[in-house]
Amino acid sequence: MTEPRAALSSAWTGASALLFDLDGVLTPTAVVHEQAWQELFDGYLTAAGHPDGYRESDYFDFIDGKPRFNGVRDFLASRGITLPEGPTDDAPDSPTVQGLGNRKNLIFNEIVSTRGVEPYAGSVRFIHAALERGLKLAVVSSSRNAPAVLKAAGLDGYFPVVVDGQVAAAVGLPGKPDPATFDYAAQLLEVPAAECVVVEDAVSGVQAGSAGNFKAVIGVDRGAGRQTLLDAGATLVVDDLGDLL
């Protein structure tokens, strides 16, 4: 924790709602996503004979917080690779953007089903404190697996509104760093955006919160870096949501 106590308190004092990212904020599934992406692209680049392999920094530079298929496109572009788009239900073994994205989803779900999901203890305490204050809560995630992850973590009962990748696609909302999904969650909660606080660990998510008319953007540093999140527009950055209590 590096922020003054007064700043930690004022960031969400007076708010009416909290809009949480899921992976890396409420649950450590960001680590699972990192593992799934690495397994996907290690396999793909090796099979393609590409000389520039997958690096840990690639997740934060090109993938973190974005809708899955945008992450595929942006990573491939970083290696100078262009693939056909393919249909949305393309087979996971197809050498297309959609095929690779669907293969990543299979890898992710296999890891989650094998290991389960344990939420961050500090995040659970923060959720309880927010509910005691009467705040409304929503999850806004680029992942299409958000409801399953929330259920696996035992958190689904806390969030009456979940705007995930499936919802965004159905409604036609652009993904982060556009603020549209956060705005939509605020509308569903029937709370003005200016009374909502965005809670994010990804650069693209912080940028989305900063681009909207929200009360504040709390960054949670799970690896992106404190200064990086501040530069992206975070009002303040904590190591854990328990720091806000």
Long-range contacts (C-beta under 8 A, 24 or more apart in sequence): 1-238, 1-239, 1-240, 1-243, 2-226, 2-237, 3-236, 3-237, 3-238, 3-243, 7-236, 8-236, 8-238, 8-243, 8-244, 9-244, 11-197, 11-216, 11-218, 11-235, 11-236, 11-244, 12-130, 12-135, 12-197, 12-215, 12-216, 12-218, 12-244, 14-195, 14-215, 15-135, 15-195, 15-196, 15-197, 15-215, 15-216, 16-135, 16-136, 16-191, 16-192, 16-195, 16-196, 17-135, 17-136, 17-137, 17-138, 17-186, 17-189, 17-191, 17-195, 17-196, 17-197, 18-130, 18-135, 18-136, 18-137, 18-138, 18-196, 18-197, 18-199, 19-138, 19-139, 19-140, 19-182, 19-185, 19-186, 19-196, 19-197, 19-198, 19-199, 19-209, 19-214, 20-137, 20-138, 20-139, 20-140, 20-159, 20-199, 21-65, 21-139, 21-140, 21-141, 21-199, 21-200, 21-201, 21-202, 21-205, 22-139, 22-141, 22-143, 22-146, 22-149, 22-150, 22-164, 23-141, 23-143, 23-149, 23-201, 24-201, 24-202, 24-220, 24-222, 24-223, 25-120, 25-123, 25-199, 25-200, 25-201, 25-220, 25-222, 25-241, 26-119, 26-120, 26-123, 26-127, 26-139, 26-150, 26-153, 26-155, 27-117, 27-118, 27-119, 27-120, 27-123, 27-149, 27-153, 27-155, 28-117, 28-118, 28-120, 28-222, 29-112, 29-117, 29-143, 29-149, 30-64, 30-201, 30-222, 30-223, 32-108, 32-111, 32-112, 32-115, 33-59, 33-108, 33-143, 34-59, 35-111, 36-104, 36-107, 36-108, 36-111, 37-63, 37-71, 37-75, 37-104, 39-107, 40-100, 40-103, 40-104, 40-107, 41-75, 44-100, 45-79, 48-81, 50-79, 50-81, 52-79, 60-203, 60-223, 60-224, 64-202, 64-203, 64-204, 64-224, 65-142, 65-176, 65-177, 65-200, 65-201, 65-202, 65-203, 65-204, 65-205, 66-142, 66-175, 66-176, 66-204, 67-142, 67-165, 67-168, 67-175, 67-176, 68-101, 68-104, 68-105, 68-142, 68-143, 68-144, 68-165, 69-97, 69-98, 69-101, 70-175, 71-101, 72-97, 72-100, 72-101, 72-104, 73-97, 105-144, 105-145, 108-145, 109-145, 109-148, 112-145, 112-148, 112-149, 112-152, 116-152, 117-149, 117-152, 117-153, 118-153, 119-153, 119-154, 119-155, 120-240, 120-241, 121-242, 122-240, 122-241, 122-242, 122-243, 122-245, 123-240, 123-241, 123-242, 124-155, 125-241, 125-242, 125-245, 126-241, 126-242, 126-244, 126-245, 127-155, 127-158, 129-245, 131-158, 136-160, 136-161, 136-189, 136-191, 137-161, 138-162, 138-163, 138-185, 138-186, 138-188, 138-189, 139-163, 139-164, 139-185, 140-164, 140-181, 140-182, 140-185, 140-198, 141-165, 142-168, 142-175, 142-176, 142-181, 142-205, 144-169, 160-189, 161-185, 161-188, 161-189, 163-188, 176-202, 176-204, 176-205, 176-207, 176-208, 177-203, 177-204, 177-205, 177-207, 177-208, 177-211, 178-208, 178-211, 179-208, 179-209, 179-211, 179-212, 179-214, 181-208, 182-208, 182-209, 182-212, 182-214, 183-212, 199-241, 200-229, 200-234, 201-229, 203-228, 203-229, 203-232, 206-232, 206-233, 206-234, 207-232, 207-233, 209-233, 209-234, 210-234, 218-244
